[in-house]
Amino acid sequence: MTHPFHRTPLLTVSLAVAACSMTARAVAEADLVVADVNGITPWGAVNGIHAYSFGVSHCNLGSTAIPWTSVPNGHPATGVNLLRIRDGELTMIGMSWMAHGSCPLQQSLCGTCTPAPQCTALGAGCSTASTSSIMGQQSTLGPRSQVDPGTGSLVFPFTAPPAAATIGRRLQVADADLDPALNAGAVYLVEVFSISAADAGASAANNASVRRVVVGPKVNGTWTLSFVGSTMQQTTAIELWPLNARGWGVPDPTMLSATVPVPGDGRLRVASRVTLVAEGTWRYRYAVLNQDSGRAVGRFTVALPQSVSIDDLSMSMPAHHSGEIYATDAWTSRRDPFQVSWRTVDFSENPNANALRYGVLASFSFDSHSPPAPGTVSMGLFGPGSKGAPDQVTATLLVPSIPGDLNGDGRVDGNDLGALLGAWDGDGFADLNGDGIVNGNDLGTLLGNWSF
């Protein structure tokens, strides 16, 4: 069997460009990063589902070699996601299984390479490249459920049902999510992340990179994908969302985002965006990425003032496929007096429920007649933790507020009045009625909700 990281060196222009921005650091440990995404293989479509794979190059920026052999826990595993920004909303629309391999190349694309003995590890400062066709070999794509993101341990050889022809185990995306006629102005992002037992936990924060693709005409029944620009290294799609929410290269400075550590586990990344869709009506959008939490997320909750009304609740998360053990049941939504939430079934009911697993992003949204202010969102953790570990983590994002509570402290007082007067004749969050200007109408709303 040919291993996906054992082949003739392949250097591309994009890889050379990527290497110029990446040099080995004085890290006294392994430091695995995705250096480049550099090739696309379309495999075809079955029943409206298209399959792709992407070439990937890795670098070890640390000073310790990364094991890369065909034994359990002896090599990294690499997953690929496809995300879309459309109408200012970020959604994940496709994902692959995890690519396993051994016998890496010892190239010098990251700086000075100290080669490891052949077929044992990726040496300090060294790089290795994998073609898109190799990354799409079904025999070397294993289930995500057999990789532990917190420790990097993995089952190998992995066990899995036979791969379906053409699309099995590869990155799968629905025809409607790529059709240009249905996605005018959409931005597509390929996100590649790797997990290694030598580079897990706190040091794995930079293990993902992103590259933009555009959709072209169909060839042999499959949409054509082409790269635009170079690989954006050591980042995730959710981190790029605020920089491109109003169109590629056009940021939305009003957005709030955060990195949320899960004590004793991994990390989540969250972001929020609020837009005015009609006078007096705001659309709230949230994205939650489970970057590397093994406990996963089973609930997402947004705090609300009691008087706030919301409607048009929605949630989007890609379904596991190809015989992965995780369920695909939709989450249920619920509106309570002081919150709105989405959740899957409890771990005690089904350990393989459709929780937000590592490497997956979920999107949530609703409409409200209340303007935004900073407030609390919480992520309920799905799996059990160690003794004393929390059952949820929180972050500050944009949430509906009491009209006039501009700083989100639950009161309308002099602090909010000062903020409104400072924004006079402008727009933004002090525009309480959404008519496009901060003026006396907004002042009247604020004073009418004054906290005594």
Secondary structure by P-SEA (a helix, b strand, c coil): ccccccccccccaaaaaaaaaccccccccbbbbbcccccccccccccccccbbbbbbbbccccbbbbbccccccbbbbbbbbbbbcccbbbbcccccbbbcccccccccccccccccccccccccbbbbbccccccccccccccccccccccccccccccccccccccccccccccccccccccbbbbbbbbbbbbcccccccccccbbbbbbbbccccccbbbbbbccccccccccccccccccccccccccccccbbbbcccccbbbbbbbbbbccccbbbbbbbbbcccccccccbbbbbbcccccccccbbbbbbbcccccccbbbbbbbbccccccccccccccccccccccccbbbbbcccccccccbbbbbbbbccccccccccbbbbbcccccccccccccccccaaaaaaaaaaccccccccccccccccaaaaaaaaaaccc
